[in-house]
Each structure stands twice: as C-alpha cells, then as structure tokens.
Amino acid sequence: GSDNVTSLPNHFMWKNGHTARLGLEYRAPLGTYEIPVRAGYVFDSQVGNKNYPTAFGTPAAPTNSFTAGTGFQSDRWEVNAACAYRFGSTSIETVADECAFCGTPGEYSIRLLGIYLDASVEFDL
C-alpha cells in the first residue's frame, strides 16, 4: 500500500431536487384475463451545479422520462415488461477553475433507454 493520501474537496455542489411522477394503467380484457397497459411520465429537477459539470452523471439540467409497460398475471405467476426513456441537456459556458475533476464548457446531455422484465411465481409452502 501507499502512504500517500490525497484529499480533495467536493466541488460539485449538488443540491436537493424535486421529482414529480404520473402513471396510468388500463386493464384491457382478454378472455378471462386482463392485460394491463401502463404509461407514465417523470420530471426530475436540476440537482447539479452548472459551474461544476461532470460527464459521469446527470447533466446540470432538469430531466424528463417517459415510460410504458404491460404484463400478464395468472393464478400463480406473473410477468411484467417495461421501458423508460430519460433525456435532458444543457449548455455550459463557463466552469469553476478550482475543480480538477470537473468538465469543460460545452454541451452536456443524457439519453438513456432502460428495458425491464420481471417474472414471479407463487408457491404454496
């Protein structure tokens, strides 16, 4: 091991944010079953500081997400599938000089597609 220890201040200056979510589900009849059709929206407010941008996290801007999904449930098992698309961007004109790990001026954005699948079975013990 090394005896050299480096101490760096946290310059990113993150702040608490707000999240608003809205979701809808419609259960479409299919024979003796109902198939859920789901849609949603998520708004996340800005948490990063534009003076301390990073390419390894959410840009210093609000982000939006749209979600969609469906599922199937029988007496003992169920399967659900969903996808979510998150996006947001900002333009950074100047950055703080004292942050060695911060990014440079330019465009920062996120475009993220998530695909989710889950399955469960109920066992009688």
VMD Tcl script that draws the C-alpha trace (Angstrom):
set ca {
  {0.00 0.00 0.00}
  {0.98 3.61 -0.41}
  {1.47 6.07 2.41}
  {0.47 8.96 0.15}
  {-3.04 10.20 0.82}
  {-4.74 12.72 -1.41}
  {-7.57 14.82 -0.04}
  {-9.84 16.63 -2.46}
  {-12.75 18.92 -1.61}
  {-16.14 18.10 -3.12}
  {-16.70 20.94 -5.56}
  {-19.71 19.56 -7.36}
  {-22.17 21.49 -5.14}
  {-25.15 19.19 -5.72}
  {-28.45 20.30 -4.26}
  {-31.68 18.56 -3.34}
  {-34.16 18.21 -6.15}
  {-37.82 17.54 -6.75}
  {-39.38 14.64 -8.60}
  {-42.92 14.52 -9.95}
  {-44.41 11.28 -11.30}
  {-47.63 10.48 -13.10}
  {-48.72 6.99 -14.11}
  {-51.77 5.44 -15.69}
  {-52.85 1.83 -16.06}
  {-55.67 0.43 -18.14}
  {-56.66 -3.23 -17.79}
  {-57.70 -4.48 -21.21}
  {-59.93 -7.58 -21.11}
  {-58.56 -10.63 -22.93}
  {-60.83 -13.65 -22.48}
  {-60.82 -14.49 -18.76}
  {-57.72 -12.36 -18.16}
  {-56.96 -8.65 -18.03}
  {-53.81 -7.30 -19.67}
  {-52.50 -4.11 -18.03}
  {-51.31 -1.35 -20.34}
  {-49.20 1.19 -18.45}
  {-47.81 4.63 -19.29}
  {-46.02 7.20 -17.19}
  {-44.05 10.41 -17.02}
  {-41.32 11.51 -14.59}
  {-39.90 15.02 -14.12}
  {-36.66 15.39 -12.15}
  {-35.50 18.92 -11.32}
  {-31.89 20.04 -11.69}
  {-29.56 18.78 -8.94}
  {-26.12 19.51 -10.45}
  {-24.37 22.87 -10.49}
  {-23.55 24.37 -13.91}
  {-20.24 25.71 -12.54}
  {-19.08 22.14 -11.78}
  {-20.24 19.93 -14.69}
  {-19.47 16.22 -14.90}
  {-19.75 13.80 -17.80}
  {-20.35 10.92 -15.37}
  {-23.79 11.83 -14.04}
  {-26.97 13.68 -14.81}
  {-26.36 16.99 -16.59}
  {-26.96 20.17 -14.61}
  {-30.47 20.46 -16.03}
  {-33.94 19.06 -15.42}
  {-34.62 15.66 -16.98}
  {-37.78 14.02 -18.29}
  {-38.69 10.35 -18.57}
  {-41.45 8.59 -20.46}
  {-42.37 5.04 -19.50}
  {-44.52 2.29 -21.00}
  {-45.23 -1.26 -19.96}
  {-47.52 -4.23 -19.84}
  {-47.86 -7.50 -18.01}
  {-49.70 -10.76 -17.61}
  {-50.93 -12.44 -14.44}
  {-52.41 -15.88 -13.94}
  {-53.43 -17.54 -10.69}
  {-49.86 -18.36 -9.61}
  {-47.43 -16.43 -11.79}
  {-46.96 -13.06 -13.43}
  {-44.69 -11.41 -15.98}
  {-44.16 -7.66 -16.42}
  {-42.23 -5.74 -19.08}
  {-41.49 -2.03 -19.25}
  {-39.27 0.51 -20.91}
  {-38.25 4.01 -19.87}
  {-36.61 6.78 -21.88}
  {-34.87 9.54 -19.91}
  {-33.47 12.70 -21.51}
  {-32.16 16.15 -20.64}
  {-29.46 18.56 -21.78}
  {-27.79 21.85 -21.04}
  {-25.11 24.12 -22.45}
  {-22.25 25.05 -20.11}
  {-20.46 28.31 -20.93}
  {-18.02 28.66 -18.02}
  {-16.74 26.35 -15.28}
  {-15.05 26.91 -11.92}
  {-11.24 26.91 -12.12}
  {-10.60 25.19 -8.79}
  {-12.18 21.82 -9.72}
  {-9.63 19.45 -11.26}
  {-12.27 16.75 -11.88}
  {-14.97 18.93 -13.43}
  {-15.76 19.02 -17.11}
  {-15.16 21.79 -19.59}
  {-17.57 24.22 -21.27}
  {-19.79 22.58 -23.87}
  {-22.97 20.55 -24.32}
  {-23.96 18.03 -21.63}
  {-26.85 15.65 -22.22}
  {-28.32 12.34 -21.21}
  {-30.34 9.98 -23.39}
  {-30.98 6.73 -21.60}
  {-33.22 3.82 -22.59}
  {-33.99 1.20 -19.96}
  {-35.73 -2.09 -20.69}
  {-37.06 -4.06 -17.73}
  {-38.51 -7.56 -17.38}
  {-39.61 -9.39 -14.25}
  {-41.32 -12.67 -13.53}
  {-42.60 -14.19 -10.31}
  {-44.24 -17.42 -9.23}
  {-46.29 -18.01 -6.09}
  {-45.50 -21.22 -4.21}
  {-47.66 -22.85 -1.55}
  {-45.47 -23.92 1.35}
}
mol new
graphics top color blue
foreach p $ca { graphics top sphere $p radius 0.5 }
foreach p [lrange $ca 0 end-1] q [lrange $ca 1 end] { graphics top cylinder $p $q radius 0.2 }
display resetview
